[in-house]
Amino acid sequence: MLVILTTTIIFEWDDMTTQALEKLGLSRNESLIYRTLLRNGNQNSAELARESGVHRINVYDVLNSLIAKGLVSYVVEEGKRVFKAEDPHKLEELLSQKSAILSGILPELFSQFNAKKEALDISILRGVEGKRSQFEEELRNAKDSFHYTFIPHGLMTMDQPPYNTMIVKFFIRLAKQGNQSRLLVLDSPEAHERARRFDNVPKLEIRFSKEITFTTVSWTVCGDVLFLTFFIEPYLVIRIRSKEIAAAFKNNFDLMWKNAKK
């Protein structure tokens, strides 16, 4: 029983390692070969094909690619190549090289991007990653000293992981940048209870209003951008970049804020 459990853990760890290597830029087959060499030590191509699951026809092409990346080397023993994995720190070097390349071309990319910007720019983000992208964009572009969020659903997302922890962490990061935030929330006992989770968040002020009608659509104004979030599956975020529209929503927020209570 212990052997079965250990084998299962090894397979799960191998799969996690392979997926991580793919996220770092290696292909599926490169990840399998490199992981196999790390685990088993030096091997020839036939052994690698058997142990990694990569078809023997593809093994040499994969090995040549890994050699070019500096992740694999070989020696000739009895007329056959025996391959070995190089130090995993080489992965850090590869990422540094990619980062340097990106830094070199970013100015031109931004130049082209900004040149094509329209007065009204609308896009749609989806799901958890979409919401995370919204937060990261707000953190990058938070030029205004205030950050305004209208939440007419009583902070119900504070009961929905992973949004509950994402939201608190976002406002903490926003405060660390020096930005002040205002949350205008539907007044209800549940909302007051959920709002306590923000007690230790600096530069954040929350007010409650009974004049708000419940809806699952919230919105945020950050600088010249308006984010409309629909908290129904699959959780859509509509991003509208427009000075006029953002200003109109901000003015509406200010009017409701004056009549709301802490």
Secondary structure in CASP SS format (residue, H / E / C, confidence):
PFRMAT SS
TARGET T0000
AUTHOR 0000-0000-0000
METHOD secondary structure of the structure
MODEL  1
M C 1.00
L H 1.00
V H 1.00
I H 1.00
L H 1.00
T H 1.00
T H 1.00
T H 1.00
I H 1.00
I H 1.00
F H 1.00
E H 1.00
W H 1.00
D H 1.00
D H 1.00
M H 1.00
T H 1.00
T H 1.00
Q H 1.00
A H 1.00
L H 1.00
E H 1.00
K H 1.00
L C 1.00
G C 1.00
L C 1.00
S C 1.00
R H 1.00
N H 1.00
E H 1.00
S H 1.00
L H 1.00
I H 1.00
Y H 1.00
R H 1.00
T H 1.00
L H 1.00
L H 1.00
R H 1.00
N H 1.00
G C 1.00
N C 1.00
Q E 1.00
N C 1.00
S H 1.00
A H 1.00
E H 1.00
L H 1.00
A H 1.00
R H 1.00
E H 1.00
S H 1.00
G C 1.00
V C 1.00
H C 1.00
R H 1.00
I H 1.00
N H 1.00
V H 1.00
Y H 1.00
D H 1.00
V H 1.00
L H 1.00
N H 1.00
S H 1.00
L H 1.00
I H 1.00
A H 1.00
K C 1.00
G C 1.00
L C 1.00
V E 1.00
S E 1.00
Y E 1.00
V E 1.00
V E 1.00
E E 1.00
E C 1.00
G C 1.00
K E 1.00
R E 1.00
V E 1.00
F E 1.00
K E 1.00
A E 1.00
E C 1.00
D C 1.00
P C 1.00
H H 1.00
K H 1.00
L H 1.00
E H 1.00
E H 1.00
L H 1.00
L H 1.00
S H 1.00
Q H 1.00
K H 1.00
S H 1.00
A H 1.00
I H 1.00
L H 1.00
S H 1.00
G H 1.00
I H 1.00
L H 1.00
P H 1.00
E H 1.00
L H 1.00
F H 1.00
S H 1.00
Q H 1.00
F H 1.00
N H 1.00
A H 1.00
K C 1.00
K C 1.00
E C 1.00
A C 1.00
L C 1.00
D E 1.00
I E 1.00
S E 1.00
I E 1.00
L E 1.00
R E 1.00
G H 1.00
V H 1.00
E H 1.00
G H 1.00
K H 1.00
R H 1.00
S H 1.00
Q H 1.00
F H 1.00
E H 1.00
E H 1.00
E H 1.00
L H 1.00
R H 1.00
N H 1.00
A C 1.00
K C 1.00
D C 1.00
S C 1.00
F E 1.00
H E 1.00
Y E 1.00
T E 1.00
F E 1.00
I E 1.00
P C 1.00
H C 1.00
G C 1.00
L C 1.00
M H 1.00
T H 1.00
M H 1.00
D H 1.00
Q C 1.00
P C 1.00
P C 1.00
Y H 1.00
N H 1.00
T H 1.00
M H 1.00
I H 1.00
V H 1.00
K H 1.00
F H 1.00
F H 1.00
I H 1.00
R H 1.00
L H 1.00
A H 1.00
K H 1.00
Q C 1.00
G C 1.00
N C 1.00
Q E 1.00
S E 1.00
R E 1.00
L E 1.00
L E 1.00
V E 1.00
L E 1.00
D C 1.00
S C 1.00
P H 1.00
E H 1.00
A H 1.00
H H 1.00
E H 1.00
R H 1.00
A H 1.00
R H 1.00
R H 1.00
F H 1.00
D C 1.00
N C 1.00
V C 1.00
P C 1.00
K C 1.00
L E 1.00
E E 1.00
I E 1.00
R E 1.00
F E 1.00
S E 1.00
K C 1.00
E C 1.00
I C 1.00
T C 1.00
F C 1.00
T C 1.00
T C 1.00
V E 1.00
S E 1.00
W E 1.00
T E 1.00
V E 1.00
C E 1.00
G C 1.00
D C 1.00
V E 1.00
L E 1.00
F E 1.00
L E 1.00
T E 1.00
F E 1.00
F C 1.00
I C 1.00
E C 1.00
P C 1.00
Y C 1.00
L E 1.00
V E 1.00
I E 1.00
R E 1.00
I E 1.00
R E 1.00
S C 1.00
K H 1.00
E H 1.00
I H 1.00
A H 1.00
A H 1.00
A H 1.00
F H 1.00
K H 1.00
N H 1.00
N H 1.00
F H 1.00
D H 1.00
L H 1.00
M H 1.00
W H 1.00
K H 1.00
N H 1.00
A C 1.00
K E 1.00
K C 1.00
END
